[in-house]
Amino acid sequence: MDNHHAMLNLFEEFERAQDKLEASNLLKLATFEPQYTVNAYSGSTHEWEDWAYDNDELESLKKIATESGYTVTVCSKDKED
């Protein structure tokens, strides 16, 4: 019976910790919005579009497009709004 009470106490402590985290919004994941839209063109033909969430991803997409011989345009989310 001691094991049962120990597990019950542990579970109740876990529930209290979860309630504290919920109350302080620490369990919610931050939402991330794309910061850039990258468009690749072959001449005047639109080949593909992708979204970059940070500068590293932006640089990677630009590199892929230019190495593939595409012309790249980048739209910043700040400028679209």
BELPEGI-V411508 format. One line per field, one symbol per residue. ss: DSSP state (a for helix, b for strand, c for the rest). psi: psi as a letter, one per 40 degrees, with the letter a starting at -180 (. if undefined). A space follows every 50 residues. Layout:
ss->???
psi->???
This chain:
ss->caaaaaaaaaaaaaaaaaaaaaaccccccccccccbbbbbbbccbbbbbb bbccaaaaaaaaaaaaacccbbbbbbaaaac
psi->dddddddddddddddddddddddefeehiihhihdihhhhihbehhdiii iheidddddddddddddeeihhihhidded.
